[in-house]
């Protein structure tokens, strides 16, 4: 890990963020630019257009600092505790149902992929 690889990696990630923001603004669709940037990055990495080593160092650093990024969400929970307390049951039902839905879809997808790979 050297400063040049870190600078190159952050520049590439910022370029992808800018490109995804331009695309989202041009299309006028309500989609998070950061998510589109990650999808573009995933595609570029999967198809070998860019080598993983070009962003690996900066991604390692960002992942190691990820816990710090949850601080604002924790503060928001504390700020809106009265709202959360008033709507506790609907929130819990939503969390449980969504978790079960994600689990079911993941299981069905995995089952389909295992059947397809077994042929």
C-alpha positions as CSV (number, residue, x, y, z in Angstrom):
1,X,0.0,0.0,0.0
2,X,1.6,3.2,-1.1
3,X,0.3,6.8,-1.4
4,X,0.1,6.6,-5.2
5,X,-2.2,3.5,-5.2
6,X,-4.4,5.1,-2.5
7,X,-4.7,8.4,-4.5
8,X,-5.4,6.5,-7.7
9,X,-8.0,4.4,-6.0
10,X,-9.8,7.3,-4.4
11,X,-9.7,9.3,-7.7
12,X,-11.3,6.3,-9.5
13,X,-14.0,5.9,-6.9
14,X,-14.8,9.6,-7.0
15,X,-14.9,9.5,-10.8
16,X,-17.4,6.7,-10.6
17,X,-19.4,8.6,-8.1
18,X,-19.4,11.7,-10.4
19,X,-20.3,9.6,-13.5
20,X,-23.2,7.9,-11.6
21,X,-24.5,11.3,-10.4
22,X,-24.4,12.6,-14.0
23,X,-26.3,9.6,-15.2
24,X,-29.0,9.8,-12.5
25,X,-29.4,13.6,-13.1
26,X,-29.6,13.1,-16.9
27,X,-32.2,10.3,-16.6
28,X,-34.1,12.1,-13.9
29,X,-34.8,8.8,-12.0
30,X,-35.0,8.5,-8.2
31,X,-32.0,6.2,-7.6
32,X,-29.1,6.7,-5.3
33,X,-26.0,7.7,-7.2
34,X,-23.7,5.9,-4.8
35,X,-25.6,2.6,-5.5
36,X,-25.3,3.1,-9.2
37,X,-21.6,3.8,-8.8
38,X,-21.1,0.6,-6.9
39,X,-23.0,-1.3,-9.6
40,X,-20.8,0.2,-12.3
41,X,-17.7,-0.7,-10.2
42,X,-18.9,-4.2,-9.8
43,X,-19.5,-4.6,-13.5
44,X,-16.1,-3.1,-14.3
45,X,-14.4,-5.5,-11.9
46,X,-16.4,-8.6,-13.0
47,X,-15.6,-8.1,-16.7
48,X,-11.9,-7.4,-16.0
49,X,-12.1,-3.9,-17.4
50,X,-10.2,-2.6,-14.4
51,X,-8.0,-4.8,-12.1
52,X,-9.1,-5.3,-8.5
53,X,-5.7,-4.1,-7.3
54,X,-6.4,-0.6,-8.6
55,X,-9.0,0.0,-5.9
56,X,-8.1,-2.7,-3.4
57,X,-6.0,-0.5,-1.0
58,X,-8.5,2.3,-0.7
59,X,-11.4,-0.1,-0.3
60,X,-9.6,-1.9,2.5
61,X,-9.2,1.5,4.3
62,X,-12.8,2.4,3.7
63,X,-14.1,-0.9,5.0
64,X,-12.0,-0.7,8.1
65,X,-13.5,2.7,8.9
66,X,-17.1,1.7,8.1
67,X,-18.2,1.5,11.7
68,X,-17.6,5.2,12.0
69,X,-20.1,5.8,9.2
70,X,-23.0,4.3,11.3
71,X,-22.6,7.0,14.0
72,X,-25.0,9.5,12.3
73,X,-27.7,6.7,12.1
74,X,-27.2,5.9,15.8
75,X,-27.6,9.6,16.7
76,X,-30.7,9.8,14.6
77,X,-32.2,6.8,16.5
78,X,-31.5,8.7,19.7
79,X,-33.0,11.9,18.4
80,X,-36.2,10.2,17.2
81,X,-36.6,7.8,20.1
82,X,-40.1,9.1,20.9
83,X,-41.3,8.5,17.3
84,X,-39.7,5.1,17.3
85,X,-41.3,4.3,20.6
86,X,-44.8,5.4,19.4
87,X,-44.5,3.3,16.2
88,X,-42.6,0.4,17.7
89,X,-45.0,-2.4,16.6
90,X,-45.3,-1.3,12.9
91,X,-41.5,-1.0,12.8
92,X,-40.9,-4.4,14.3
93,X,-43.5,-6.1,12.0
94,X,-41.9,-4.4,9.0
95,X,-38.4,-5.6,10.1
96,X,-39.5,-9.2,10.7
97,X,-41.5,-9.4,7.4
98,X,-38.8,-7.9,5.3
99,X,-36.2,-10.1,6.9
100,X,-38.3,-13.2,6.2
101,X,-38.8,-12.0,2.6
102,X,-35.1,-11.5,2.1
103,X,-34.4,-14.9,3.6
104,X,-37.0,-16.7,1.4
105,X,-35.8,-15.0,-1.8
106,X,-32.2,-15.8,-1.0
107,X,-33.1,-19.4,-0.3
108,X,-35.1,-19.7,-3.5
109,X,-32.4,-18.1,-5.6
110,X,-29.7,-20.3,-4.0
111,X,-31.8,-23.4,-4.6
112,X,-32.3,-22.5,-8.3
113,X,-28.6,-21.8,-8.8
114,X,-27.6,-25.1,-7.2
115,X,-30.1,-27.0,-9.4
116,X,-28.8,-25.2,-12.5
117,X,-25.2,-25.9,-11.5
118,X,-25.9,-29.6,-10.8
119,X,-26.9,-30.3,-14.4
